[in-house]
Amino acid sequence: MLRPKPRDHFEEFHLKKREAKRDFRITELRVYRESIAFYTCRRKSQTIAYMRYIKFVAKAAVIMVVAVTSCKKDADVVPDLSGVEDQFKEYVVRFAAEAKARNVSVNLTKLNIKAVSQRISVGGTSYCGYTFSALPADVNIQIADLSGCWSDIADTNKEILIFHELGHGILNRSHLDDNLPNGLRKSIMYSGYLFNMYYAAQTSLRKYYLDELFNINTPTPAFALPAVNSKILLQDPILSFADWGFNKTNQSLTHTADITNTVYASSGNSLMLQSSEASAVSGSYSYLYRKFPVKDVSAASGVTLKVKVKTDNLVGGASIVIRADYQGQIAGYGTTQDVIDLTGTRDFTEYSTKIKCFPDLADTLLYTCSYMAMLPARYILMTSWSPTNFSRG
Ligand SMILES: [Zn+2]
């Protein structure tokens, strides 16, 4: 006789579940009886055997309850985040996991993080994030939910910001503005601009900063020590303009770019970026760039770009940039912007900039010269890229 077809999948599921349960019980009982037979006297009565069975089941139940409870405790790294607004929870959970990975216990039960709609003004300075009180008191942190502070910044920068504030509130850490020997900031507890202290692809650098956050006595990492075994990775003699890309961030800029063999420093050629008239477009610039596949660069080493630059009546300013990318995203960065003044008229001078901790993950090495035109009119920038040395160290 055919069994009636189950009415729906739900019913079928329960039917199968019941069958499975019954089969399991039978199997379990058989196993039990065999094991009883193994270790009890043959003359034990069925009653005693049954009582032992009950004890066995009770014991198993206790073990299961304990196991379930311990699993819960293990998974429960973050006990209660009711005071933390949803958009920040992911970073607090990450903080707890990083603490646990380093055997540091953190108390997050008094943590409150809330978003505010304006930059937080304290003592005449405005902040993207601010910690108003630390453990053992209630921890009160505010984050400005604004462009440039939170709403549109990269995941890594959100992590840096929240971890810095939790450093104050949960770990009771103060600011630390020291530098490592290679010029990188020593700590995520730096009091100034924090964003892009590390990129996601800089896994060695991130690990160091998190080690230091949870243990202020973390030793100086090897990558920050003075360089040894420096070598030239590449020299670019600037043979063809076709090797280069040229972009304008605003098409109304009157900048042009070319290669020249009349003004040069070392190789007989140089690249030229120029503007024939005033083209003041605030925040806009043009840039020349060249890309190479990454090879023969050790992760976490320093990579330096050296460029010879000649300027002529340059008013807006220029900067030299070295960048490593991974899958089209910035993975490491170095620039002369705000570090070296590249304006006015100056003969060929060598300038350098550096990626201080080369990303562990990188597939493209890129260098560029950016030219920012502002006021007033007629200035020319001559750039020689030869020789261009990428060197470890
Ligand atoms: Zn701070």
Residues whose N, C-alpha, C, O or C-beta is under 5 A from the ligand:
A	BS01	ZN	none
